[in-house]
């Protein structure tokens, strides 16, 4: 079985946290298809490594100064705030340079924290201990924020591996003054406190879930760059503006509305823009929708409920004639051929005279009368024989015996 979260397809699953269970896999933004290739020149090999933390919800880049080669899944100890932190190698090699270019970072001039060493058993034990503490800290932090009546929602807490620093992720619609909150957190948890505000999309990515498509949420698996989505994306794709269907689990418009938007925009370039209303001899025809898959434009007349499919060339010709003051006699519709096979109705079959009533009567008689085997079993069974003896009337021999007993008790008088 390969990893279902990142789709790496490795036979043994992921190496982080003892396997890929409940989000333990490193969620990828890019598939490392160069991981198994040999290194030709170690000097030209990229010295920057992408390390993921907190089950892949946070990623950062670190400089490899140890001289060791780290592959995907290795647990390493890196520089932290006044200490060290433990993460999992997510990406290494040549593909990291493409990611740095995407983030507008330079391999040689940008400042990166360093990888200290390959994580030891003590580092991993300390790391797991702090991870078990995060749940209790989150519950307590929510209670403290509620006592101060702050309008914020504490979403997640991430504690550094050496338990010297804690990052609190919160959601707030307005600006919040949490200076008093930071002081209470520092006294309560004995750590250095850092507050980070996130949005609803980032929260949904941290919580995770299953989308309407039946797959795991994109924001919790591979999507890291959240672009703005508006209702124009739905209008260009001829989708009904239904807020419940277009919204994701975060309450915002679904990110997948932008996936095919460029394809629709490229196809809409060939459609005429000022063709919402065209005129014919019968009256005005109004545009209903644009079908980019068939290159058709659907119109409807004001005096009927019928829809007329027109090709792009036909609409352009009618629009040009209207500009010259000419109104065509009728709309030249396009015949639509469906690839779906038509449903054939079953033919009527006359079966009169083929079924006789005698056969039905025989079947009814068979159902009423019990089978012979059951009757024989009842007779042979001890319960059935006892019942039969109980039901039978006393025989003549029993009557004679009873009469003889009465005579012995009351002998006749001499």
N, C-alpha and C positions, 0 to 999 in steps of 0.2 A: 504494500500500500504506500503510495506517495503522499506528499503533504497536500491536503485539500484546500488549505488557506492560501498558499502561495503558488501552488501548481508546479513545484519543482520536479515532482515525480521521482524523488529519490527513494530507493527501496527501503531504507531504514528510517525514513522520515527526517525531521530536523534534529540537530544535536542540542539545541538550546532547551534548557529546563527538562532534560531527560526525554525529549520527544515532542511531538506536535500534539498537545492535548490542551483543550480549552484556551486556544490563542497563544500557546507557547511558541508557535512558529514565527520566524522573522517575516513580517509582512513586506513584500517587495514592491518597490516602485519600478524596478527594471529587473528583468531576468538575466542572471549572470551566465550567459551561454559561453563565455570564454574561460570559465573556471577550470575546466579539465585540460586546457591546452598547456603544453610545456613552455617554460620561460626561456627565450633565446638569449637575451642579454639582461642580466640582473641589474645592470646600472641604469638602463632605460626604464626599468619597471617602476610603476607609479608608487610613490612612498606614502600616499594618502589612503586611508582605509575608512570606509563608512561603517559606523558602529550603531546598532539599534539598542534602545533601552525600553524598559517597561512593555515587553511583549510587542515591540515594533511600533508603538504609538509615537515614539520620539526617536529621531535619528540625528547624528552629528558626525563630523569628519575629524579624524585624528591623524597625526603624523607618526609614521612608524620609524622610530629611531633605534629600535632594538636590533635590527639586522636580521630578524627572523621573518619567515614567510607565513602569513596568516591567511587561512582559507575560510570560506563561508561556514559559519556554525561554531567557530572557535570562541571560547569565552575568555575575554581579556580584561585586565585591570588598566584603567585610564586615569588621567589627571582629573580631579574634581575640585570643588570649592573647599579649600583648606583640608584636603584629604584625597581620597581616591574613590572611584566609582567602578562598577562592573557592568559590562555590556557584552553583546554578542556581535561578532563580525557579520555584517550584512552584505558587503560588497567590497571587492578588492581587485586590483589589477587595472587593466586598460579602460574598463567601463567607468571607473571612478572619475577619470578625466572628463568624460562626457557629462557626468553629473555635476562636476565642479563648474564646467562651462555653462551649464544650465542655471546654476546658482550664482553665476558671475563671481566665481572665486578663482584665484590663481594658485597653482600648485607650489610656486616658489616664493611669491611675495606675500601672500595672505598669511595671517597668524593662525596657527592651529595648535590645539593642545596635543600632548604626546601620549602614546601608548606606553605604559610603564612595563608591563610584563604579561605573560600568559597567566591567567588567573590560577592561583594555587587553591588547595583544598580549604585552607583557612579563609581565603577571600570569598570562595563560593559559599561556605557555611555562614559567614557574616552577611553576605548578600541575601541569602534565603531567609535569614532571621529578620532582617529589616523589611523584607517584602511581606512577611506574615504580620508585621506590625502596622502596615499601611491601612488595613481595614478598620482597626480600632481608632487610629488617629483620624480617619475620615469621619467616623460617627461622632467622635468628640468635638471635632472642629465645627461640624454643622450645629451642634448644640450650643457652642459658644457664640457662633454668629447669630443664632436665633435669640440668644439672651441680649445681645446688643441691638436687636431690631434693625439689622442691616438688610437692605434690599438686594441680596445676592444669593446665588445658589452654588454651593461647593460641589464641584463635579468629581474631582479626583485628587489624590495626594500621592506624590512620588518622593520617596525618601532615598537619599544617597546611600550607597552600599556601606559606607563607614558610619552611617547614622549621625552625621554632623550637619546635614542640610536637608531641608524638606521644601518641596515646591508644591504650592496649593493652586490648583486650577479652578477658577470660578467663572460663573456666568452672571452678568449684570446688564440690565438695560440702560441704566444711568450711571453717572460717575459716583463712586462710593469712596468715602473717607474711612480707610481701614487701618489707620495708624494705631488706634487702640486695640484693634483686633490682632495686629502683628505682635504687639507687646504681650498680649495674653497667650498667644500661640507659643512665643519663645519661652515664657515662664512655665507653660503647661507641658510642652514636649521636649524642652531642653535642646533645641536645634536652631540653626540659622534659618529664618523663614524667608521665602521668596513667593510673591503673589504674581500669578499670570492669568490674564483674562483671555478667555476663549469664546468662540461663538457656538451657535446651536449645531452647526455642521461638524465642528471638531468634537463636540460632546457625543454626537451620534456615532462618530468614528471610534471614540474610546469605549462606548457602551457596546456597540456592535448590534447585529440583528440580521434578519432576513428581509429582503426587499420584495416588492410586488412581483418581480420577475422570478422569484423562487431561489435566487442565489444570495450569497452573503453580500452585505452592503459594500459598495465600492469604496466609501470613505474609510472603512475599517480593514480593507485588504490592500489596495494598491494606490488609491487616489490620495494624493497629498496636497495638490494645488487646487484650491477651491475658487473657481471663477464665479462671477455674479451671473445669476440666471433670472431673466424677466419673462413676462408673459408674451413678449414679441416672439420668443423662440417657439412657443406653442402655436401662435398665429401663423407663422411661416410654414409650419408643418401641418396646418389644417386640423389642429386638435381642438376639441371643445374646451372652453375655459371653465373647467370644473376644478375648484380648489382642492377638493378632497382627493381627486384622482391624480392631480399634478403635484401634490405635496408629498414629500418623503416623511420618514419617521422623525426627522428633526423639526418638522413644521414649516420648512422652507420648500421652494420649488425644487424638484428633483434635478440632480446634477446631470443625469443622463439625457435631459432635454437638449444639452449642448453637443452631444456626441455626433448626431447626424445633421446638425444645423448647417454646417458648411456645405454639405451635399445639397441640401434644399436651396440654399442661397445661390449656389452655382447653377442649379437647374432653373431657378426663377429668373435668371438673366435673359433667357430666351422668350419669356412671356411678355406681352405688351403691358406697359404700366397703366396708361390712361384708358383702360378698357372695362371699367366698372359698369358702364351703361352704354349700350349700342342701340341704334334705332333701325327698325325695319318698317315695312308698309303697315303691318298690323299694330305696331306700337313700339314701346321701349322694352328692351330685354336687360335684365339685371344679372350681374355676376353673382353666382352662388359659391363656387369654390374652384380651385385650380388643382388639377390632377397631374403632378409632375411625372408620375410613372408612365402614364399614357400620353403625355403632352396634350391634354385636353382641358378645355375651359367650359364649365357648366353654367348655363344661363336659364332663367325662368322669366316667363311673360307675366305681366300684371293681371291679365284676364284668365289665366289658367294656372293649374298647379303642376304642370308637367315640366320636366327638366330636359334641356336640349344640350347635348354634348357637341362642342365645336372644336375643330382643330385650331392650332395657333395661327396658321396661314389664313384660315377663313376669318378669324377675328381681325387680323391685321387688314385684310381686304375690306371688310365691312367698315372698319374704323376709317380707312382712307376714303371710302365712298361717302361716309357721313360728313367728313370734313369738306368735301366738294358739294354737299347738299343733296346727295343721292341716297335714297333709302331702298335697299334690296326688297324683293318681293317676299322672301321667306328666309328662314335660317337653314343653311345647308348642314344638317346634322351628320354625325359620323356613326356608322353602325358598329356597335361594340360587340365583339365576339368574346365570349367567356370560355376559358379553358376548363372550367368545371363541367364534368359530364352531367347531363340532365337526368333527373330522377324519372325512371320509367315506371308507370303505374302497372300493377299486375293485371293481367287479362282475366276476364270473367270466364269461369269454367262451369259448364252445366253438368252436374253430377246427379241429376234426377234419374231414379231407377237403378242406380248403382249400389244403393244401400237398401237392404231389405229389413223389415221390422222383426223378422224371425230371429235374425242374428242378435238384435238388441234384446229380445226377450230371453234368449239363452244366457246372455251375459248377466242379466238381472237375476235370473234363477241361480246362477253360480255364485253370485255375491251373497244371496240370502242364505243358501244352504252351506253349513260348515264343511270343510273337506273331510275325506274319509280318514286321513291320518290323524287329525285332531280327535275324531271320535274314538279311534282305537287307543290313542294315548290316554284319553279320559277313562276308558274302561280298565286299562292295565295299571294305572296309577293307584296307589293305596288310598289317596283321598277320594278318588272317583269311586273305588269299590266300596268304601265306607259309606259314601253318600248313597250309593245304589242300595246297600243293605238297609239303610235307614228309611229310604223311600218305599221299599217293597212292603207289601202287606204280610202279616204273619201267615205262615203256611198251615195246612191241615195237621201236620205232625205236631206243631207247637200247640195247636188247639187240643189235640188228643192228650198230650202230656199234661196240660193244665187241668183237663177234666179228671185224669187219673189221680193227680195230687189232691184234688178236692175230695175224691172218694176215700182216699186213705185217711185224711183228716176227719171226715165225717162218715164213719161207716154206716151202712143202712141198718135200721132196727130189725131185730129178728122177731 
